[in-house]
Amino acid sequence: MEISNSELAIHKKNLEVLGYTQLRGLWGDAELTPIRERLAEVVAEMEGTEYPEFSNLRADENIVFNLQNKDKLFIDLLEDPAIEKLLMAFIND
């Protein structure tokens, strides 16, 4: 998937304002299934983990800090050309 400059600007703004963005259509089910499965495992492993000053603010959400440190699978996502382009634009700003 190639990201146009106008799409890049939208995703960059989403990261700045919302703290996340969604690159829809980037991967298919074959790529997403193992990612979703591993993410579910990570969330289950963290069940009951408390984060001082944060857990009470978003008690109903499953938030994983430092996801890239949980499995090489998540680091490998950063090598996708579309994600790399987005991250480089965001980091270089």
N, C-alpha and C positions, 0 to 999 in steps of 0.2 A: 504494500500500500504506500503510495506516495502522498505526502502532505504538501498541499499548495501553500504559498506564502500567506494567503488570506486565512486558510484553516490554521496555519501555524500561529498567527496572531490571536485567533480565537482561543486556541488551546493555551497559549501563553497567558492570556488574560484570565482564563479559568483558574490556572495554577496560582496566579497572583491573588485573585479575589476569593476563590473557593478553597484553595489548597489542594485541588485535584482536577483532573480532566478525564474525559472518556474518549478513547480512540475507537469508535465503533467500526466493526468490519475489518479490524487489523488482523485478527486470527480467527480460524474456524474452530469447530468443536474438537477436532483432533488435537490441536495445540492447547486449547483451553481446559480440556478435561483433566489432564494431570496437574495443571496449575491450580484449578479449583479444588481438586482432591487434596493436594498438599496444603493448600491454604486452610481447608477445613481441619486438617490434622494439627496445624500450627495453632489455630484458634482453640481447639480442644485441649491441647497441651497447656495453653495459657489460662484455662478456665480457673477462675478464682484469683487470678493475679490482680493485685491492687496497685495503682499508681497514685501516690500521694498528690493531692491537689488537682488531679485530673479525673480519676475514676468517678467521683461524685458528680462531676459536670456532665458526663456522657455515659451514665450508668447503663443505658439500654443498647449501647453500641458495642460491637466487637472491633476493637482497635488493636492492631499489631504494630508495635514500634520496631523500627529497624528490620523490616521484613527482609531486606537484602541479606541480612546476617543469619536468617533462619534456614536457608537452603540455597545451594548454588543455582537451582532452578530459577529463583527470583533474580539473581544477578544476571543470568543469561538473557533475561528479558531486555536488559539494557542494551544488548547488542543489536536489536532490531533496528534497521535503518530509520524507520519513522520515529521511534522513541529516541534514538540517538540525536536525530535532528531537532526534536522538541527540547530535549534536555540541553543540548548545546546552545540553542537560542535562549533558553531560560537562564542558564549559567553565565553566558557571555553578556547578558544585559547589564 
